[in-house]
Amino acid sequence: MKRLLLLIGFVTGIGQAFAQQLPLYSQYIFNAYAINPAVGGHQEYYDVRSVNRYQWAGITDAPRTYTLSLHGPLKNRKMGLGGLLYTDHVGPTRRTGLQFSYTYHLQLNPTTKWAFGLSAGLLQFAIDGSKITLRDEDDYVLSNGFQSVLVPDIKFGMYFYSPEKYYVGISAPQLLHNKLYFFDEQTSSKSYLENHYYATAGYKFELRDDFQIEPSVLVKYVTPAPLQVDATARFIYKKQFWLGGSFRTDDAIAALVGFTYRENLMIGYSYDFTTTRLQNHSNGSHELMIGIKFINEDQLAKPQVK
């Protein structure tokens, strides 16, 4: 049992290799609401996004992340509502989260808004003991098989933006800093939800009538890991097709491609080329994004990519 407790601490505590307890996304620009609840309702339509990531292909039990989100504005356009469901699998462990958010959008001038978002929900951490091979076959953990714990979670964010032009956002998930107790007999735990801090920014430049370029950045910080930065540039043609590249410090280089079909359906794909020593064992990472925008006929006259 002690060996499994060490594994739990390795996966969920600050001692893990990358010190990131939350899933990462190469296509973070299309999954902004999952990172920052203040994004909820920033457009004139309701938006559904599904992002599925398969990390380090070729490595057994490598991370797999599935995310589904929905958000949109209320009629007065001053408030937004949304929901997020995701599950993250790493080896014998699984993390599942469900959150609902409320956002208030403050109009600063005719083209700029400042949004404040708060989300609350539940997180379930689970470990399947049947997938763990221990030297002691009579270990108490293996005899009990599946272990899980359910804890509340709160996330806060701010989002300064001009729709379809630029944005700057900050967010902080796991504000409650909960400890995780997997066993009834536990009286203390070194496994807990570490505070994470995110910052994002992006800007769309008009190159010519049919071309745009959108540089963006995502900065992630969690103690005691070093600061991690994702820098991305996306070239957009006729507000329908895009091609881009991304660099994540101390991890990977990614290629992005995608298109928008009839203003409502978005499909994006990214492939990560691992730059760490894992490249000797991994075939890279795959990520698929599917988005559906519920736009009415009046809004169809204003095609959007994001």
PLY file of the C-alpha trace (Angstrom):
ply
format ascii 1.0
element vertex 306
property float x
property float y
property float z
element edge 305
property int vertex1
property int vertex2
end_header
0.00 0.00 0.00
2.83 2.41 0.74
4.14 1.89 -2.77
0.81 2.96 -4.25
0.65 6.00 -1.99
4.02 6.99 -3.41
2.60 6.56 -6.91
-0.38 8.75 -6.02
1.95 11.45 -4.78
4.00 11.16 -7.94
0.99 11.59 -10.23
-0.97 14.21 -8.28
1.63 16.02 -6.21
4.29 18.55 -6.99
6.93 15.86 -7.24
5.79 14.59 -10.62
8.09 14.92 -13.62
6.41 17.90 -15.27
4.71 19.26 -12.12
1.60 19.97 -14.21
-1.52 18.44 -12.69
-3.79 19.89 -15.37
-3.94 18.71 -18.99
-2.17 20.71 -21.69
-3.41 21.57 -25.18
-1.49 22.50 -28.31
-4.65 24.12 -29.73
-5.21 26.26 -26.65
-6.50 29.13 -28.80
-9.53 26.96 -29.64
-9.97 25.71 -26.09
-9.70 29.03 -24.27
-12.84 28.51 -22.18
-11.36 25.34 -20.63
-8.42 27.46 -19.45
-10.26 30.63 -18.43
-13.95 30.81 -17.36
-14.02 34.54 -18.19
-14.08 33.56 -21.89
-17.66 32.31 -21.43
-20.15 34.27 -23.56
-17.59 36.59 -25.18
-19.11 36.02 -28.63
-22.66 36.61 -29.87
-23.44 32.91 -30.18
-23.31 29.69 -28.19
-20.20 27.65 -28.82
-19.55 23.93 -28.35
-15.98 22.62 -28.40
-14.58 19.11 -28.18
-10.82 18.66 -27.86
-9.32 15.17 -27.75
-5.60 14.78 -27.13
-3.49 11.63 -27.40
-0.07 12.38 -25.98
3.19 10.52 -26.64
1.82 7.98 -29.10
3.67 4.69 -28.88
4.13 4.79 -25.10
1.88 2.42 -23.16
-0.67 4.19 -20.93
0.47 7.65 -22.06
-1.82 10.62 -21.22
-5.17 10.90 -23.01
-7.42 13.91 -22.51
-11.03 14.44 -23.61
-12.70 17.83 -23.17
-16.24 19.01 -23.98
-17.39 22.58 -23.33
-20.42 24.78 -24.00
-20.72 28.50 -23.34
-22.60 31.53 -24.62
-24.12 34.90 -23.72
-27.43 35.78 -22.11
-29.79 38.08 -24.02
-28.45 41.28 -22.46
-24.90 40.35 -23.63
-23.56 41.47 -20.25
-23.41 37.97 -18.81
-22.38 34.54 -19.99
-22.98 30.98 -18.83
-21.08 27.81 -19.58
-20.16 24.28 -18.63
-17.08 22.09 -18.96
-16.65 18.31 -18.77
-13.27 16.64 -19.13
-11.41 13.47 -18.29
-7.66 12.93 -18.21
-6.16 9.41 -18.20
-2.55 8.73 -17.23
-1.61 5.08 -16.76
-3.72 3.61 -13.91
-4.96 7.06 -12.85
-7.93 9.08 -14.07
-9.04 12.62 -13.36
-12.60 13.70 -14.26
-13.96 17.20 -13.81
-17.34 18.89 -14.21
-17.66 22.67 -13.87
-20.24 25.40 -14.46
-19.35 29.05 -14.88
-20.78 32.55 -14.67
-19.17 35.50 -16.47
-19.86 39.23 -16.35
-18.77 41.38 -19.32
-18.08 45.05 -18.65
-18.19 47.36 -21.70
-15.18 49.69 -21.43
-15.65 51.42 -24.81
-17.44 50.62 -28.11
-14.82 48.01 -29.08
-13.34 46.71 -25.81
-14.71 44.64 -22.94
-13.40 43.35 -19.63
-14.83 40.06 -18.38
-14.72 38.40 -14.95
-15.48 34.69 -14.71
-15.94 32.20 -11.89
-16.50 28.47 -12.23
-17.27 25.85 -9.61
-17.60 22.11 -9.80
-16.33 18.71 -8.73
-13.19 16.74 -9.47
-12.84 12.99 -9.19
-9.42 11.38 -8.92
-9.36 7.61 -9.40
-6.74 4.86 -9.40
-7.33 1.38 -10.84
-5.26 -0.94 -8.66
-5.81 -3.85 -11.06
-3.52 -2.07 -13.56
-0.63 -1.87 -11.09
1.84 -4.72 -10.71
3.50 -4.86 -7.29
6.07 -7.20 -5.86
3.71 -8.08 -3.00
0.70 -9.81 -4.65
-1.24 -9.74 -1.36
-1.04 -5.95 -1.18
-4.18 -4.44 0.36
-4.56 -1.99 -2.52
-4.73 -4.65 -5.20
-7.34 -6.56 -3.26
-9.52 -3.44 -3.22
-9.02 -2.63 -6.90
-10.55 0.74 -7.72
-9.97 3.74 -5.42
-11.35 7.26 -5.93
-11.84 10.58 -4.18
-14.23 13.45 -4.96
-13.36 17.06 -4.13
-14.82 20.50 -4.97
-12.95 22.96 -7.16
-13.14 26.68 -7.98
-11.54 28.55 -10.88
-11.34 32.32 -11.42
-10.36 34.32 -14.49
-10.30 37.74 -16.13
-10.41 38.46 -19.86
-9.68 41.81 -21.53
-10.67 41.66 -25.20
-11.92 43.21 -28.41
-13.99 40.55 -30.23
-12.08 39.00 -33.14
-9.16 41.43 -32.71
-7.13 40.93 -29.52
-7.34 39.46 -26.03
-5.39 39.23 -22.79
-6.47 36.82 -20.05
-5.35 35.44 -16.70
-6.83 32.54 -14.74
-6.22 30.47 -11.63
-7.75 26.97 -11.28
-7.68 24.75 -8.19
-8.08 27.68 -5.82
-9.26 25.48 -2.94
-5.92 23.64 -2.79
-7.67 20.45 -1.63
-5.82 17.49 -0.18
-6.62 14.05 -1.59
-7.48 11.16 0.72
-7.88 7.88 -1.17
-8.27 5.55 1.80
-10.56 5.65 4.83
-7.70 4.97 7.23
-5.64 7.94 5.99
-5.17 10.70 8.57
-2.78 12.80 6.49
-1.92 13.23 2.83
0.93 14.69 0.78
-1.21 14.60 -2.38
-3.06 17.83 -3.03
-4.27 20.13 -5.80
-1.47 22.57 -6.46
-2.28 26.16 -7.46
-1.78 26.83 -11.18
-1.60 30.21 -12.91
-2.27 30.86 -16.60
-1.83 33.95 -18.78
-2.87 34.19 -22.43
-2.66 36.86 -25.11
-3.28 37.09 -28.84
-3.75 39.57 -31.69
-5.07 39.28 -35.26
-3.23 41.30 -37.90
-4.80 42.01 -41.29
-2.15 41.30 -43.91
-4.28 41.62 -47.05
-7.96 41.31 -47.89
-7.89 37.52 -47.68
-5.08 36.94 -45.18
-4.65 37.29 -41.44
-1.92 36.28 -39.04
-2.62 35.59 -35.38
0.30 35.29 -32.96
-0.62 34.12 -29.46
1.03 33.00 -26.26
0.09 30.87 -23.25
2.17 31.09 -20.08
1.78 28.44 -17.35
3.23 28.44 -13.87
2.99 26.01 -10.97
5.41 25.67 -8.05
8.12 24.34 -8.15
8.26 23.78 -11.92
9.92 26.35 -14.19
7.71 28.70 -16.17
6.37 27.02 -19.32
5.50 29.04 -22.44
3.51 28.10 -25.56
4.13 30.48 -28.48
1.93 30.07 -31.56
1.49 31.75 -34.94
-1.49 30.98 -37.15
-1.97 32.09 -40.79
-5.63 32.42 -41.81
-6.96 32.48 -45.39
-10.41 33.96 -46.14
-11.33 33.46 -42.48
-11.87 29.78 -43.27
-8.56 27.91 -43.53
-5.59 28.12 -41.21
-2.10 26.74 -40.91
0.26 27.38 -38.04
3.02 26.29 -35.75
3.65 26.30 -32.01
6.60 25.93 -29.67
6.31 24.74 -26.06
9.39 25.25 -23.92
11.14 22.09 -22.75
8.54 19.88 -24.41
7.54 20.03 -28.08
7.08 21.77 -31.42
3.60 21.48 -32.95
2.05 21.91 -36.40
-1.59 23.10 -36.65
-4.08 22.94 -39.50
-7.84 23.41 -39.76
-10.84 24.92 -41.50
-14.31 26.33 -40.93
-17.22 24.85 -42.90
-20.28 27.02 -43.60
-19.49 29.33 -40.68
-20.77 26.84 -38.11
-18.46 23.84 -38.07
-14.77 24.01 -37.17
-12.25 21.19 -37.40
-8.64 21.52 -36.28
-5.74 19.12 -35.91
-2.30 19.44 -34.36
0.71 17.15 -34.21
3.43 17.56 -31.60
7.07 16.72 -32.35
8.58 15.86 -28.97
11.85 17.70 -28.23
12.74 15.94 -24.97
14.40 12.54 -24.50
10.94 11.00 -24.88
11.37 11.42 -28.63
13.34 8.17 -28.58
10.25 6.32 -27.39
7.29 8.39 -28.60
5.75 8.94 -32.05
4.58 12.42 -31.09
1.20 13.65 -29.86
-2.11 14.04 -31.72
-4.88 16.49 -30.93
-8.26 16.84 -32.65
-10.59 19.81 -32.15
-14.23 19.97 -33.30
-16.32 23.10 -32.76
-19.94 23.96 -33.49
-21.15 27.57 -33.43
-24.88 28.21 -33.09
-25.06 31.34 -35.25
-28.35 32.84 -36.46
-28.89 34.19 -40.00
-28.05 37.79 -39.06
-24.70 36.75 -37.65
-23.81 34.70 -40.73
-23.07 37.95 -42.52
-20.05 38.32 -40.20
-17.94 35.16 -40.69
-15.61 34.30 -37.84
-12.83 31.75 -37.46
-12.62 31.42 -33.66
0 1
1 2
2 3
3 4
4 5
5 6
6 7
7 8
8 9
9 10
10 11
11 12
12 13
13 14
14 15
15 16
16 17
17 18
18 19
19 20
20 21
21 22
22 23
23 24
24 25
25 26
26 27
27 28
28 29
29 30
30 31
31 32
32 33
33 34
34 35
35 36
36 37
37 38
38 39
39 40
40 41
41 42
42 43
43 44
44 45
45 46
46 47
47 48
48 49
49 50
50 51
51 52
52 53
53 54
54 55
55 56
56 57
57 58
58 59
59 60
60 61
61 62
62 63
63 64
64 65
65 66
66 67
67 68
68 69
69 70
70 71
71 72
72 73
73 74
74 75
75 76
76 77
77 78
78 79
79 80
80 81
81 82
82 83
83 84
84 85
85 86
86 87
87 88
88 89
89 90
90 91
91 92
92 93
93 94
94 95
95 96
96 97
97 98
98 99
99 100
100 101
101 102
102 103
103 104
104 105
105 106
106 107
107 108
108 109
109 110
110 111
111 112
112 113
113 114
114 115
115 116
116 117
117 118
118 119
119 120
120 121
121 122
122 123
123 124
124 125
125 126
126 127
127 128
128 129
129 130
130 131
131 132
132 133
133 134
134 135
135 136
136 137
137 138
138 139
139 140
140 141
141 142
142 143
143 144
144 145
145 146
146 147
147 148
148 149
149 150
150 151
151 152
152 153
153 154
154 155
155 156
156 157
157 158
158 159
159 160
160 161
161 162
162 163
163 164
164 165
165 166
166 167
167 168
168 169
169 170
170 171
171 172
172 173
173 174
174 175
175 176
176 177
177 178
178 179
179 180
180 181
181 182
182 183
183 184
184 185
185 186
186 187
187 188
188 189
189 190
190 191
191 192
192 193
193 194
194 195
195 196
196 197
197 198
198 199
199 200
200 201
201 202
202 203
203 204
204 205
205 206
206 207
207 208
208 209
209 210
210 211
211 212
212 213
213 214
214 215
215 216
216 217
217 218
218 219
219 220
220 221
221 222
222 223
223 224
224 225
225 226
226 227
227 228
228 229
229 230
230 231
231 232
232 233
233 234
234 235
235 236
236 237
237 238
238 239
239 240
240 241
241 242
242 243
243 244
244 245
245 246
246 247
247 248
248 249
249 250
250 251
251 252
252 253
253 254
254 255
255 256
256 257
257 258
258 259
259 260
260 261
261 262
262 263
263 264
264 265
265 266
266 267
267 268
268 269
269 270
270 271
271 272
272 273
273 274
274 275
275 276
276 277
277 278
278 279
279 280
280 281
281 282
282 283
283 284
284 285
285 286
286 287
287 288
288 289
289 290
290 291
291 292
292 293
293 294
294 295
295 296
296 297
297 298
298 299
299 300
300 301
301 302
302 303
303 304
304 305
